Amino acid sequence: MYIWKTGELVAELSKGEMTQWEMAQYLIATTVVWYIFGGVYYDPSDIEISEWIISLILAAIAATGIYYCFTVNRKYGNKDFIVRFTILSWPTTIRWILIAVAVYILMAIVFRGYLKISTDSLWFVALYEVSLEATYFWILSNYIKMTGVHVKEI
């Protein structure tokens, strides 16, 4: 995996010399970096250690989720992983947003209404984010699987 030698990376990519797995590694690496540092909108020194831990957990879930989607793609057609992943991310994101809103409302009713626990607490937000992150990759992997199934049927 090239980190700095862009010229060599471009050459391999343009010649079609990269495998699906090699391309997937770049997707995983970029996603992990964005999860760790992309959500930090203010001075990182002001962030609580617990927020860094949550970012690391979300990055690990994302890396694992992408790898899982890659293995599903390999099992069902083994073609165009990056294309499938990118294109199928759009309908997955729309459905995920609807699920996220519904889950938040349900959790708010249960936690605020019945348990009298604030939904602003860090552990509540962490539980919410982690569960939704895993759900996103589960939905996406199912769409990738369906795409591979259709390829096999044709």
Buried (B, 14 or more C-beta within 10 A) or exposed (E): EEEEEEEEBEEBBEEEEBEBEBBBBBBBBEBBEEBBEEEEEEEEEEBEEEBEEBBEBBBBBBBBBBBBBBBBBBEBBEEBBBEBBEEBBEEBBEBBEEBBEEBBEEBBEEBBEEEEBEBEEEEBBBBBBBBBBBBBBEBBBBBBBEBBEEBEEE
